Amino acid sequence: MKYTPLPKELYERNRRKLAAKLSKNSVAVFNSNDNMPTNADGTMRFRQNNDLFYLCGIDQEETILLIAPDCPNPNMREVLFLRETNEHIAIWEGHKYTKEEAEAACGIKNIQWVDQFDQVFNTVMALSENVYLNTNEHLRAGVVVETRDARFIKSCKERYPLHQYHRLAPIMHELRGAKEQEEIDQLQIACDITEKGFRRILQFVKPGVWEYEIEAEFLHEFVRNRSNGFAYEPIIASGPSACVLHYIENNRACKDGNLLLMDLAAEYGNYNADMTRTIPVSGRFTARQRAVYDAVLRVQKEAMNMLRPGVTIQEYHKEVGLIMQSELLGLGLLDQTAIKNQNPDWPAYKKYFMHGTSHHLGLDVHDVGTMYGPITPGMVFTVEPGIYIPEEGMGIRLENNIVVQENGYFDLMRNIPIEADEIEELMNS
C-alpha cells in the first residue's frame, strides 16, 4: 500500500466501542466490499467497506470480521477471515496479507482463512441469541446492485431463522461520527496533500488552459504524495459551468475574465479531504467578483464559528441561511419584497444558494453520522457556502474541513490559501 497504516491500537479501541453497544450474547458480522466489474474481464480498483476498515484496518478483498464479545470461547470473540493466497495469486495479483501481518495490523489474535468462516460462524451462532448485520443506510445512498452484505443477510436468515436480528448501521454511524485523534491525523495528511495540489495550480492557471489540464496537475501532485488520487470525482468548472453543482465533464477552456470553481481533494489511507476554492482565471478578481467572493467568505467564517457541541445540523443550516440572506441583500440579488413573499419551505436565498453548508467527513466524503442529534466534539465537517448567479455566468463556493472541539473548532485547511488578496498574490508571483 502507498499510505502509512494507522496503529492497531486504534482498531482495538474501535472494536471495544462497538462491543459495548451490542446486546448480551450477540454476534456482529462485517463483510468487505465486492470487486466491482467494468466490462469484459475488467474490474474497478478495490475499495474496502468503510465499516470493516474502521474496525480492523484490513484493506483487502474477501475479508470478513466476526465480533462476539460474550462468546464462552474467548478465542472466538474476535475472528478475522482472510483470502488465502497461493503462488498463482502472488504472481498475478501480488502479495496478500499473511496471518501474522494481519494480526500485527489489527490486533486480532484469531486469524483464519475465509473458507473456514461457515464452520466458525455455525459454532458462534449456536452460542448466540442476537445477530447484528450491516447495510448501507446513508440517508443519500442509492444502492442499485446487490452487495456482499445483502447476499450474506439473505443466506444468514435462511440458515438461522430463529435468531433475533438487529441493524449495525445506527451503531456504526454513531461510532464513526466522532473521530479518534489518529483519524484526524490521517485527514490532516489528506488536507495537506490537497494544499500542495492547490498551490501547484495557482502557478499553472491562466487564460486558455483547459479544465482537464488542471485536473491532470492535481492528480500528478496527489499521487506523487502517496494518495490514490481524488477523494471523489473532481469538479473543475470555469465560467457558467460553476453554476452546475455537480459539473464533472471538465472539458472547457478557461477564459480571460472568468472565475474557476474547483471542488476536489485528495484521499489518504482511505480518509478523504473535501476542498472547494474559486479563483480568477486571469489572476485578478473584478470588483463584482470580489464583492461576491468576500460575501461567501464572510458566510463561511461565521458558519465555522456556529458548528459547536450541542447544536444540530438542521438548526445550523437555518441560521446559515439567514446569514446568507443578509449577504444577498447587500449584493442586490435579493430585496425585502422577495423575502416577504418567500415560501418558508424554500426561502428566497435558495435561488442563489441551494445546497447545504456542511456534511460529515471521514472515511466517506459524505460520511456517516447524526443528521438530527446534537453535534459532539471530534466530529469533522465541511463548511461550504456558495453563491451561484447564472445570469452573470458566475459561481463561487469556498470549502474548508474543520474538527469540532469543546470550545471552538480546528481548521484542517488553515494553511490552504483562501483570502482573495493571497490568491491574487500567489497567482501573480
Long-range contacts (C-beta under 8 A, 24 or more apart in sequence): 1-59, 2-226, 2-227, 2-228, 3-226, 3-227, 3-268, 3-269, 3-270, 4-269, 5-57, 5-105, 5-269, 6-57, 6-182, 6-183, 6-186, 6-269, 7-182, 8-57, 8-104, 8-105, 8-106, 8-107, 9-107, 10-57, 10-180, 10-182, 10-183, 11-54, 11-55, 11-56, 11-57, 11-105, 11-106, 11-107, 12-106, 12-107, 13-180, 14-54, 14-55, 14-175, 14-180, 15-55, 15-56, 15-67, 15-78, 17-175, 18-55, 18-67, 18-171, 18-172, 18-175, 19-67, 19-69, 21-171, 21-174, 21-175, 22-67, 22-69, 22-130, 22-132, 22-171, 23-129, 23-130, 23-166, 24-70, 24-129, 24-130, 25-70, 25-127, 25-128, 25-129, 25-130, 26-68, 26-69, 26-70, 26-128, 26-129, 26-130, 26-131, 26-132, 26-166, 27-66, 27-67, 27-68, 27-71, 27-121, 27-124, 27-125, 27-128, 27-130, 27-131, 27-132, 28-66, 28-67, 28-68, 28-131, 28-132, 28-133, 28-134, 28-168, 29-64, 29-65, 29-66, 29-67, 29-121, 29-131, 29-132, 29-133, 29-134, 29-152, 29-156, 30-55, 30-64, 30-65, 30-67, 30-134, 30-168, 31-63, 31-64, 31-134, 31-147, 31-148, 31-149, 31-152, 32-58, 32-60, 32-61, 32-62, 32-63, 32-64, 32-148, 33-61, 33-147, 33-148, 34-61, 34-147, 34-148, 35-61, 36-145, 45-228, 47-270, 48-270, 49-134, 49-148, 49-149, 50-176, 50-270, 50-363, 50-364, 51-134, 51-168, 51-172, 51-176, 53-270, 53-363, 54-172, 54-175, 54-176, 54-363, 56-80, 56-105, 56-106, 56-108, 57-105, 57-106, 58-82, 58-97, 58-102, 58-105, 58-106, 59-270, 60-96, 60-97, 62-114, 63-114, 64-114, 64-117, 66-117, 66-120, 66-121, 66-124, 68-124, 68-127, 68-128, 70-128, 71-124, 71-127, 71-128, 72-127, 73-123, 73-127, 75-109, 75-110, 76-110, 76-120, 76-123, 76-124, 78-108, 78-109, 78-110, 79-108, 79-110, 79-111, 79-112, 79-120, 80-106, 80-108, 80-110, 80-111, 80-112, 81-111, 81-112, 81-113, 81-114, 81-116, 81-117, 81-120, 82-111, 82-112, 82-113, 82-114, 83-113, 83-114, 84-113, 84-114, 84-115, 125-160, 125-163, 128-163, 129-163, 129-164, 130-163, 130-164, 130-165, 130-166, 131-156, 131-160, 131-163, 131-164, 131-165, 131-166, 132-165, 132-166, 132-167, 132-168, 132-171, 133-165, 133-166, 133-167, 133-168, 134-168, 134-169, 134-172, 135-167, 135-168, 135-169, 136-169, 137-167, 137-169, 137-170, 137-173, 138-364, 138-366, 138-368, 139-371, 140-366, 169-368, 172-368, 173-368, 173-369, 173-370, 174-369, 174-370, 176-362, 176-363, 176-367, 176-368, 176-369, 177-360, 177-367, 177-368, 177-369, 177-370, 177-376, 177-379, 178-369, 178-376, 178-377, 178-378, 178-379, 179-362, 179-378, 179-379, 179-380, 179-403, 180-378, 183-271, 183-362, 184-378, 184-380, 184-403, 184-412, 186-268, 186-269, 186-271, 187-271, 187-272, 187-273, 187-361, 187-362, 187-380, 187-401, 187-412, 188-412, 189-268, 189-269, 189-271, 190-227, 190-231, 190-265, 190-266, 190-267, 190-268, 190-269, 190-271, 190-272, 190-273, 191-265, 191-273, 191-275, 191-401, 191-412, 191-413, 191-416, 192-415, 193-221, 193-222, 193-225, 193-226, 193-227, 193-266, 193-268, 193-273, 194-222, 194-264, 194-265, 194-266, 194-273, 194-275, 194-413, 194-416, 195-413, 195-415, 195-416, 196-221, 196-225, 197-221, 197-222, 197-264, 197-266, 198-262, 198-275, 198-277, 198-416, 198-417, 199-417, 199-426, 201-262, 202-279, 202-417, 202-423, 202-426, 202-427, 203-426, 203-427, 203-429, 205-254, 205-260, 205-279, 205-281, 205-427, 206-254, 206-281, 206-282, 206-283, 207-254, 207-255, 207-256, 207-281, 207-282, 208-253, 208-254, 209-253, 209-254, 209-281, 210-251, 210-252, 210-253, 210-254, 211-236, 211-237, 211-238, 211-249, 211-250, 211-251, 211-252, 211-253, 211-254, 211-260, 212-236, 212-250, 212-251, 214-250, 214-254, 214-260, 214-262, 215-250, 215-264, 218-264, 222-266, 225-266, 226-268, 227-266, 227-267, 227-268, 228-267, 229-266, 229-267, 230-264, 230-265, 230-266, 230-267, 231-264, 231-265, 231-266, 231-267, 231-272, 231-273, 231-274, 231-365, 232-264, 232-265, 232-272, 232-274, 232-365, 234-262, 234-263, 234-264, 235-261, 235-262, 235-263, 235-264, 235-276, 236-260, 236-261, 236-262, 236-264, 237-261, 237-262, 237-263, 237-395, 238-281, 239-393, 240-390, 240-393, 240-394, 240-395, 241-395, 242-278, 242-388, 242-394, 242-395, 242-396, 242-397, 243-388, 243-389, 243-390, 243-393, 243-394, 243-395, 245-354, 245-355, 245-388, 254-281, 255-281, 256-281, 256-282, 257-281, 257-282, 257-286, 258-393, 259-289, 259-394, 259-395, 259-396, 261-395, 261-396, 261-397, 263-397, 263-399, 270-363, 271-362, 271-363, 272-361, 272-362, 272-363, 272-364, 272-365, 273-361, 273-401, 273-412, 273-413, 274-361, 274-365, 274-382, 274-384, 274-399, 274-401, 275-399, 275-400, 275-401, 275-413, 275-416, 276-384, 276-386, 276-397, 276-398, 276-399, 277-398, 277-399, 277-416, 277-417, 277-418, 277-423, 278-395, 278-396, 278-397, 278-398, 279-423, 279-427, 280-423, 280-424, 280-427, 283-424, 283-427, 283-428, 284-424, 284-428, 285-420, 285-424, 288-392, 288-394, 289-394, 289-396, 290-420, 291-331, 292-331, 292-387, 292-389, 292-394, 292-396, 293-396, 293-398, 293-420, 294-420, 295-327, 295-328, 295-330, 295-331, 295-387, 296-327, 296-385, 296-386, 296-387, 296-396, 296-397, 296-398, 297-398, 297-418, 297-419, 297-420, 298-323, 298-327, 299-323, 299-324, 299-327, 299-385, 300-383, 300-384, 300-385, 300-398, 300-399, 300-400, 303-357, 303-358, 303-383, 303-385, 304-383, 304-400, 304-402, 304-409, 304-411, 305-408, 305-409, 307-358, 307-375, 307-381, 307-383, 307-402, 307-404, 307-409, 308-375, 308-404, 308-408, 308-409, 309-374, 309-375, 309-376, 309-377, 309-404, 309-406, 310-374, 310-375, 311-374, 311-375, 312-372, 312-373, 312-374, 312-375, 313-358, 313-370, 313-371, 313-372, 313-375, 314-371, 314-372, 316-357, 316-358, 316-375, 317-356, 317-357, 317-358, 320-357, 320-385, 321-347, 321-349, 321-350, 321-353, 324-349, 324-353, 324-385, 324-387, 325-349, 327-387, 328-352, 328-353, 328-387, 331-387, 333-387, 333-389, 352-387, 352-388, 352-389, 353-385, 353-386, 353-387, 353-388, 354-388, 355-384, 355-386, 357-383, 357-384, 357-385, 358-382, 358-383, 358-384, 361-401, 375-404, 376-404, 377-404, 377-405, 377-406, 378-403, 378-404, 379-403, 379-404, 380-404, 380-412
